[in-house]
Amino acid sequence: MTSKELSYVEDALGHEKFMKSCSKKTSSKLQDVNLANYMAELEKTHGDLYSKFLNLL
């Protein structure tokens, strides 16, 4: 893996980690059940994407 590719993967990992934490915080604060469930799904999606990017290393 080139340094440019490694830099991209590290950047993507940071973004996915941030999006997962934002989704988790938001879902816990929402009172609308449907919206909270949607945010929980987004948390899972970003967690899965984080794992996929991590497996590239």
N, C-alpha and C positions, 0 to 999 in steps of 0.2 A: 504494500500500500504506500502510495507516495505521501509526502508531507501535506500536500494540498488536499488529498482525499482524507487523510487523518484529521486535518483541521475541519473539514466539512462534517465528518462524523461527530467530532467533539462538539461542534456548534449545534448540530441536530440533537444530540443528547441533552445539551443544556436547554434547548427550546422545549423538548418533550417533557423534561423534568419540571420546568416552569409551568407548562400548560397543565400537567397533571396536578400540581399543587394548587394552582388557581381553581381548577375544576372542583377539587376536593373542598377547598375553603368555601366556594360559592354554593355548592350543593348543601352544605351543612347550615347555611344561613337562610336558604330559601324556604318560604312557607308554602308555596305552590308545589304540591306533590309531584305533578307531572313534570314540571320544570326541574325540580330537584332530582328526579329519576333520570332525566335527560343529561343533566350535568354529571351524575354518577356514571352514566354510560360513557360520556366524554373522558372522564377520569380513567376508566378501564381502557379505552381506546388509546389514550396517550401513554398509559403504562405499557400496553402491548407494543406500541411503536418504539418506546424507549428500549424495551428488551430486544427488539429486532435490530436496532442500531447498535446496541451493545454487543450483540452476537457477531457483528461485522468485525469487531476488533480481535 
